[in-house]
Amino acid sequence: MKYAFWNNKGGVGKTFLCFATASEYARQHPDESVVVMDLCPQANISEILLGGNGDGGDVLEGLLQRLPVARTIGGYYHQRILQPHGLAGTETDFLVRLADSNEHAPKNLYLIAGDPSLELQVQTINNIAVQDIPPGAWRNVHSWVIDLQQAATRRLGKCAFFIDCNPSFSAYTAQAVLAAERLVVPCTADGSSARAIHNVGQLVYGHGVPPEYRDASFRARAEMFSMTLPKLHVVALNRSTTYRRKCAKAFAKMFDNIRSRVLAQAEALPESVSRAPEKDTFIEIPDAHTVAIVAAHLGIPVGQLEVRQYDLDGERAQLSRESLDRYQASIRRLVGLL
C-alpha cells in the first residue's frame, strides 16, 4: 500500500507521526520492504531516519553533495526535468538503505531522501506540466513519484510506501498525493486544523470548490488524465492531552469539530473516503513529549525505546513508563488501522 501523510496546515506533528508509523510498520512486516519518501523541502524525516538530529544531518548532507547529482529526491527531479516524459533509468539509485547509516533502523526500511532544492525546482516543474506538447505532459510530470515507486518495487519486491508531504499544495505535494492510495491526515486540537480539513477536501477532492474554478481544480485535472486520487483513510487527532485516560474536554470539543467536517465531506463525496468514517477513521494520538525528543534526536524508532535515561548531546532525558507505553500503544493502533 501507499500512504501519504499530509495536512494543509503545518505544525501538526505530521513528520514525526510518519516516522513513527513507517518504522513500526517495518518492524511488524519484516518480509516487506518499506520505503519512506521525503517530499518535504525541509527534509526533517530524512534527518531523523538517517540517524537522528546531528548524525543524521551529516549523512543527509553527504547525500545532498553526491556527484554528479544529489542522491535525493531533488537529484532525481533534476534528472526528470531534463527528461520529463520518460524514465531516467536511474530511479533505484536514489534508494537509501537506512540500516547502513542508522544502527537502529529496521533492515527492511529504505528512504528517498528530501532536498531543499524542491523549492527551487517547483516553478520549472509547473512550466513543464502545462505544456501542450506532448498531450499528456501534465500526467507525465505528475507521475514522477509513481515512477520511483514502480522502480523500487521492481528492485525490492513487495513494498509499502510512506510519503511525508509538505503542507503547501505545490507541484511536488500534488505528485505525492497522486502516488498515494490512502491519505493519513494528522490534526491538532485547534481551529486551524479544523479549517485544514476543509482545505484537504477542497484541494484534493474538489469538495466546495466554487463553480467557476471547478474545471481547473486538481480533481478535474486528475480525472482528465485518468489519474486516481487517494482515499481519505485515517484522521489522526494528534498531540491529544488526556485526563484520567480520556481526551481532555477542551481537546475533545475541537476534535468533535474536526470529526463533523470529515463526516460532512464523506456524505457529500462518499468516493473520497476508504470506509464509512464513523468506524476506524479517527484515532487519538497522545502528546509524545520526551518520547518524540529522544526518538528524533537519536533516530530510534518509537517501538525500540526503553524506560531509561538517554544522552542527548550531554543532556539527560528520562523516559517514563506511562508516557512511553501510551505512545507505543497508540502507534501500534495506528498501524493496525492502515
Secondary structure, 3 states (H helix, E strand, C coil): CEEEECCCCCCCCHHHHHHHHHHHHHHHCCCCEEEEEEECCCCHHHHHHCCCCCHHHHHHHHHHCCCCCCCCHHHHHHHHHHCCCCCCCCHHHHCEEHHHCCCCCCCCEEEECCCCCHHHHHHHHHHHHCCCCCCCHHHHHCCHHHHHHHHHHHHHCCEEEEEEECCCCCHHHHHHHHCCCEEEEEECCCHHHHHHHHHHHHHHHCCCCCHHHHHHCHHHHHHHCCCCCCEEEEEEEEEECEECCEECHHHHHHHHHHHHHHHHHHHHCHHHECCCCCCCCEEEEECCCHHHHHHHHHCCCHHHCCCCEEEECCEEEECCHHHHHHHHHHHHHHHHHC
